[in-house]
Amino acid sequence: MPVTREKAEPSPACAAPGGAGRARSGRSSGASPPRVPPVTCPRSRGEQWEAPVKLNHKSRGKEALLIINKEINPFVDKWEEEGQFPAHKVFKTLGQAGFLGVDKPIEYGGMGLDFSYNIAVAEELGNIRCGGVPLAIGVQAGMATPALTRFGSDELKKQFLVPTIAGDFVACLGISEPGAGSDVANIKTTAVRRGDEYIINGGKMWITSGSQADWMCLLANTSEGPPHRNKSLICLPMNLPGIHVAKKIDKLGMRSSDTAQIFFEDVKVPSKNIIGEEGKGFTYQMLQFQEERLWGVAIVLTQLETIIQETIDYTCQRKVFNQSVLHNQTVHFRLAELATEVELLRSLLHRAVALYVEGNDVTKFASMAKLKAGRLAREVTDSCLQFWGGMGFTSEVLVSRFYRDLRLTSIGGGTDETMLSIICKYMEILPSK
């Protein structure tokens, strides 16, 4: 069912809250208190919140917003119903505009900018009115390609990175398995070296864009050594014999993003397709996770802002007991608290990104930001849905869609519990095994 946006015209009917929320004048008790001006419905989200980024970051974001409003948002409801969006078509549009290689080298089709520009674009992609499409764009631009960009051979970059940046190839990331999600070291998929080839057997789970992908950045065990030193990342073409897309998974949310379970049966891939050094895959993937988590936080920020603003608009015009829902102190105080939390998360994100661009290890800060984003996503969507009343329990409004979609933030890319363990490790308070 189409998701509509309830709009409210500015109206003095949204009267200012009184009681404890009213300012004191400092006058004598005989003087009448100053009149508190009526509260009209607030400005749009874009006017209300301004991210502290440079002008050229904003110009990139505005370009992305034009594409979102023309090529993506008008079709989101249809894609949600169908359970898949046309990744090749959407990625080609984004690739032609340069948004799939913002921080990738110019010689491979990228723009050669630093990672902060990628985050600026990610924040704008949060304006897409669902979670599934920006998730898939994130895999394409910031999750499946960082290791290839940093450690891959020139030949591999020309074969896989160039068409991915251009939007000609759809990429996916093959890490999770039925028995190994956040516990990456426990994966069972193997890639056994035989001459000039690797023979791959096993399976992957929860693969975003898995049923449409042209290639996979695959993590597999390439030796019998210790679990943190026996893994390698491999560029795996998805049209090879022995690759079986078992099913497209029916999910609670992220409906427009196809998520697949994939099996490998004696799949032969050239040994030259390995990214960097054999046995360094676990380390490379841990580095990829940092960009993935920061990217995810950036998208969630804008989505949470949208939910808060649309809830303000709705509660401003929705009347209960002859006054707007927003008039109630419980409601406007809660929305103020949530907006404050969103801005605090933004500050943490921008600090982590600035440190990352300078070449620092931001594992702790990235984990903190992802942890907070997941928990805040649940808090914002649950609180705002409550203020929508019965309408919030329908599929006709955005808050209910994000209530489902953003629940993944605390699970995908490392659970909340995994983030806490990482943070504890960096604080040196994690008990030894």
C-alpha positions in Angstrom: 0.0 0.0 0.0 1.3 3.5 -0.9 2.9 5.4 1.9 1.5 8.9 2.1 2.7 11.9 4.0 0.2 13.7 6.2 0.8 17.4 5.7 -0.4 20.1 8.0 -0.9 23.8 7.1 0.7 26.3 9.5 -2.1 27.2 11.9 -2.5 29.1 15.2 -4.5 26.1 16.3 -1.2 24.5 17.3 -1.2 26.6 20.5 1.9 26.8 22.6 2.0 24.5 25.6 1.4 26.2 28.9 2.1 25.3 32.5 5.6 24.3 33.3 6.8 25.0 29.8 6.0 28.7 30.0 8.9 31.2 30.5 8.8 33.4 33.6 8.9 37.2 32.9 10.7 38.4 36.0 8.0 41.0 36.6 6.1 41.6 39.9 3.3 39.3 40.7 0.8 42.1 39.8 1.9 42.2 36.2 0.3 40.0 33.7 2.6 37.4 32.3 3.9 37.9 28.8 1.9 36.3 26.0 3.5 33.2 24.6 3.2 33.3 20.8 1.2 30.4 19.2 3.3 27.5 17.8 2.7 27.0 14.2 3.7 23.8 12.4 7.5 23.8 12.2 9.5 24.2 9.0 10.5 21.4 6.8 13.3 19.0 7.9 15.8 20.6 5.5 15.3 24.0 7.1 15.1 22.8 10.6 18.3 20.7 10.7 21.5 21.7 9.0 24.5 19.3 9.1 27.8 21.1 9.8 29.5 20.2 6.5 31.3 22.3 4.0 29.5 23.9 1.1 31.0 21.5 -1.5 29.7 18.6 0.6 26.3 20.1 0.5 26.4 20.6 -3.3 27.1 16.9 -3.8 24.2 16.1 -1.4 21.8 18.4 -3.3 22.7 16.6 -6.6 21.9 13.3 -5.0 18.6 14.6 -3.7 17.5 15.6 -7.2 18.0 12.0 -8.4 16.3 10.6 -5.4 13.2 12.8 -5.9 13.0 12.0 -9.7 14.3 8.5 -10.1 13.7 6.7 -6.8 11.1 8.0 -4.4 8.2 8.0 -7.0 8.7 4.2 -7.4 9.5 3.1 -3.9 5.9 2.0 -3.0 5.9 -0.2 -6.1 9.3 -1.7 -5.3 8.2 -2.4 -1.7 5.2 -4.3 -2.9 7.2 -6.3 -5.5 9.9 -7.1 -2.9 12.8 -5.9 -5.2 14.0 -2.7 -6.9 15.7 -2.7 -10.3 19.3 -2.5 -9.0 21.0 -2.3 -12.4 18.8 0.6 -13.6 19.1 2.6 -10.3 22.8 2.0 -10.0 23.4 3.0 -13.6 21.7 6.4 -12.9 23.7 6.9 -9.7 26.9 5.7 -11.4 26.5 8.2 -14.3 26.2 11.0 -11.7 29.3 9.8 -9.9 27.7 8.7 -6.6 29.0 5.2 -6.6 32.7 6.1 -6.5 32.8 9.4 -4.6 35.9 8.4 -2.6 37.3 6.0 -5.2 40.4 6.7 -7.3 39.9 8.8 -10.5 41.8 6.3 -12.6 39.1 3.7 -11.9 36.2 6.1 -12.6 35.8 7.5 -9.1 35.9 11.2 -8.0 39.0 10.9 -5.9 37.4 12.7 -2.9 37.9 11.8 0.7 35.6 9.6 2.7 33.7 12.5 4.3 32.2 13.3 0.9 30.9 9.7 0.8 29.2 10.3 4.1 27.7 13.6 2.9 26.1 11.6 0.0 25.0 8.9 2.4 23.1 11.4 4.6 21.2 12.6 1.5 20.4 9.0 0.5 18.6 8.8 3.8 15.9 10.9 2.1 14.9 7.8 0.2 11.5 6.8 1.6 12.4 3.2 2.5 15.4 1.4 4.1 16.0 -1.2 1.5 17.2 0.9 -1.5 19.8 2.9 0.5 21.0 -0.3 2.1 21.7 -1.8 -1.3 23.4 1.4 -2.5 25.6 1.3 0.6 26.7 -2.3 -0.2 27.6 -1.1 -3.8 29.4 2.1 -2.8 30.8 1.5 0.6 30.7 -2.2 1.8 31.8 -4.5 -1.0 34.5 -2.3 -2.5 36.8 -0.7 0.1 39.1 -3.7 0.4 39.2 -4.1 -3.4 40.1 -0.4 -3.7 42.9 -0.5 -1.1 44.4 -3.9 -1.7 43.2 -5.3 -5.0 45.5 -5.7 -8.0 45.2 -3.2 -11.0 43.7 -6.1 -13.1 41.0 -6.8 -10.5 40.1 -3.2 -10.1 39.7 -2.8 -13.9 37.6 -6.0 -14.0 35.3 -5.4 -11.0 35.8 -1.9 -9.5 35.4 0.1 -12.7 32.1 -1.4 -13.7 30.8 -1.2 -10.1 31.5 2.5 -9.9 29.9 3.0 -13.3 26.8 1.2 -12.2 27.2 -1.5 -14.9 27.8 -4.2 -12.3 25.8 -4.9 -9.1 28.0 -6.0 -6.2 27.2 -8.0 -3.1 29.1 -8.9 0.0 29.4 -12.5 1.1 30.3 -12.7 4.7 27.4 -14.1 6.8 26.5 -17.7 6.9 23.7 -19.7 8.5 26.0 -20.5 11.4 28.2 -17.4 11.4 26.8 -13.8 11.4 28.5 -11.4 13.7 31.0 -14.2 14.6 32.9 -13.7 11.3 35.8 -15.9 12.4 33.5 -18.9 12.5 32.6 -19.0 8.8 32.8 -22.4 7.1 32.9 -21.6 3.4 36.2 -22.9 1.9 38.3 -21.9 -1.1 40.9 -24.6 -1.7 43.8 -23.8 -4.0 44.3 -26.2 -6.9 46.8 -25.0 -9.4 45.8 -21.6 -10.7 42.3 -21.9 -9.3 40.4 -21.9 -6.0 37.6 -24.4 -5.6 34.8 -22.9 -3.5 32.3 -24.8 -1.4 29.8 -23.7 1.2 27.1 -21.1 1.5 26.3 -17.5 2.4 23.2 -16.0 4.1 21.5 -12.6 4.2 23.2 -11.4 1.0 21.9 -8.0 0.0 21.3 -7.8 -3.8 22.2 -11.5 -3.9 19.7 -12.4 -6.6 20.7 -9.5 -8.9 24.5 -9.3 -8.2 27.1 -9.6 -11.0 29.9 -10.3 -8.5 30.5 -11.0 -4.8 33.2 -9.9 -2.5 33.5 -13.3 -0.8 35.2 -14.2 2.5 36.3 -17.8 2.6 38.7 -20.0 4.5 41.8 -20.6 2.2 43.9 -22.6 4.7 43.6 -24.7 7.9 45.4 -22.1 10.1 44.1 -19.9 13.0 40.7 -18.4 12.2 41.9 -14.9 12.1 44.7 -15.7 9.6 43.2 -18.4 7.4 40.7 -16.3 5.5 40.9 -14.4 2.2 38.6 -12.1 0.2 37.9 -13.2 -3.4 36.2 -11.4 -6.3 33.7 -14.0 -7.3 31.7 -13.6 -10.6 28.1 -14.7 -9.9 27.6 -16.3 -13.3 30.0 -19.2 -12.7 28.8 -22.8 -12.7 28.1 -24.2 -9.2 26.6 -21.0 -7.8 23.0 -21.5 -6.7 20.8 -18.7 -5.5 18.6 -20.9 -3.2 15.9 -18.4 -2.3 15.0 -14.8 -1.9 14.4 -14.3 1.9 11.1 -13.0 3.0 11.9 -10.3 5.6 10.1 -8.2 8.2 11.5 -5.0 6.7 13.8 -3.8 3.9 11.2 -5.2 1.6 12.5 -3.5 -1.6 16.0 -4.9 -1.1 16.3 -8.5 -2.3 18.2 -10.6 0.2 19.3 -14.1 -0.8 20.7 -17.4 0.5 23.4 -18.6 -1.8 25.2 -22.0 -2.1 28.6 -22.8 -3.7 29.3 -26.3 -5.2 32.8 -26.8 -6.6 32.9 -23.3 -8.0 36.1 -22.6 -9.8 37.6 -19.1 -9.7 41.0 -18.0 -10.9 43.5 -17.6 -8.1 44.3 -14.1 -9.4 40.9 -13.0 -8.1 42.1 -12.9 -4.5 42.2 -9.4 -3.0 45.6 -8.5 -1.6 47.4 -11.3 0.2 46.1 -14.8 1.0 45.2 -15.1 4.7 44.6 -11.4 5.2 40.9 -11.5 4.5 39.7 -11.3 8.1 41.9 -8.2 8.6 40.7 -6.6 5.3 37.0 -7.3 6.3 37.4 -5.7 9.7 38.6 -2.6 7.9 35.7 -2.7 5.5 33.3 -2.9 8.4 34.4 0.5 9.7 33.3 2.2 6.5 30.1 0.1 6.4 29.1 1.1 9.9 29.8 4.8 9.4 27.9 4.8 6.2 24.9 3.1 7.8 24.9 5.6 10.6 24.8 8.5 8.1 21.8 7.1 6.3 19.9 6.4 9.6 20.4 10.0 10.8 18.4 11.5 7.9 15.7 8.8 8.2 15.3 9.6 11.9 15.0 13.3 11.2 12.3 12.6 8.6 10.3 10.5 11.1 10.5 13.2 13.8 9.5 15.9 11.4 6.6 14.0 9.9 5.4 13.2 13.4 5.6 16.9 14.3 3.6 17.7 11.2 1.0 15.1 11.9 0.6 15.7 15.7 0.3 19.5 15.0 -2.8 19.1 12.9 -4.3 16.0 14.6 -6.9 17.0 17.2 -7.7 15.1 20.3 -10.0 16.5 23.0 -10.2 19.8 21.1 -6.5 20.5 21.0 -3.6 19.2 18.9 -1.7 16.1 20.0 1.5 18.2 19.8 0.0 20.6 22.5 0.6 17.9 25.1 3.8 18.4 27.0 4.5 14.6 26.9 4.5 14.7 23.1 6.5 17.9 22.4 9.0 17.2 25.2 9.6 13.7 23.9 10.1 14.9 20.3 12.6 17.5 21.6 14.5 14.7 23.4 14.6 12.6 20.3 15.8 15.5 18.1 18.6 16.2 20.7 19.7 12.5 20.6 19.9 12.6 16.8 22.1 15.7 16.8 24.4 14.1 19.4 24.7 11.0 17.2 25.5 13.3 14.2 28.3 14.9 16.2 29.8 11.5 17.0 29.6 10.4 13.4 31.3 13.5 12.1 34.1 13.2 14.7 34.7 9.6 13.7 34.7 10.5 10.0 37.2 13.3 10.6 39.5 11.0 12.5 39.2 8.3 9.8 40.0 10.8 7.0 43.2 11.7 8.9 44.2 8.1 8.9 43.3 7.1 12.5 41.8 3.8 13.7 38.2 4.6 14.5 37.0 1.1 15.3 35.9 2.2 18.8 34.0 5.3 17.6 32.5 3.6 14.6 31.2 0.8 17.0 29.9 3.4 19.4 28.1 5.2 16.6 26.5 2.1 15.2 25.4 0.9 18.6 23.8 4.3 19.3 22.2 4.4 15.8 20.6 1.0 16.3 19.2 1.8 19.7 18.1 5.3 18.8 16.4 4.0 15.6 14.3 1.7 17.8 13.6 4.5 20.3 12.6 7.1 17.7 10.4 4.8 15.5 8.6 3.4 18.6 8.0 6.7 20.2 6.8 8.4 17.0 4.6 5.5 15.9 2.8 5.8 19.3 2.0 9.5 18.6 0.5 8.5 15.3 -2.1 6.4 17.1 -4.1 4.1 14.9 -2.6 5.5 11.7 0.9 4.4 13.0 -0.3 0.8 12.9 -1.1 0.9 9.2 1.1 0.5 6.1 0.0 3.9 4.8 2.5 6.1 6.6 6.3 6.2 6.6 6.8 5.8 10.3 5.4 2.2 10.2 7.8 1.3 7.3 10.8 2.7 9.1 9.6 1.0 12.3 10.2 -2.3 10.4 13.2 -1.3 8.2 15.4 0.3 10.8 15.1 -2.6 13.3 17.9 -4.1 11.2 20.3 -1.4 12.3 20.9 -3.3 15.6 21.4 -6.6 13.9 23.1 -6.2 10.5 26.7 -5.4 10.1 27.4 -6.5 13.7 24.8 -6.8 16.4 24.5 -4.4 19.3 26.1 -7.0 21.5 29.1 -7.3 19.2 29.5 -3.5 19.2 29.5 -3.5 23.0 32.2 -6.2 23.0 34.4 -4.2 20.6 34.0 -1.1 22.7 34.8 -3.0 25.9 37.9 -4.4 24.2 39.1 -0.9 23.3 38.3 0.3 26.9 40.4 -2.7 28.1 37.5 -4.0 30.3 36.6 -7.0 28.3 37.2 -10.2 30.4 39.8 -12.5 28.9 38.6 -15.9 27.8 
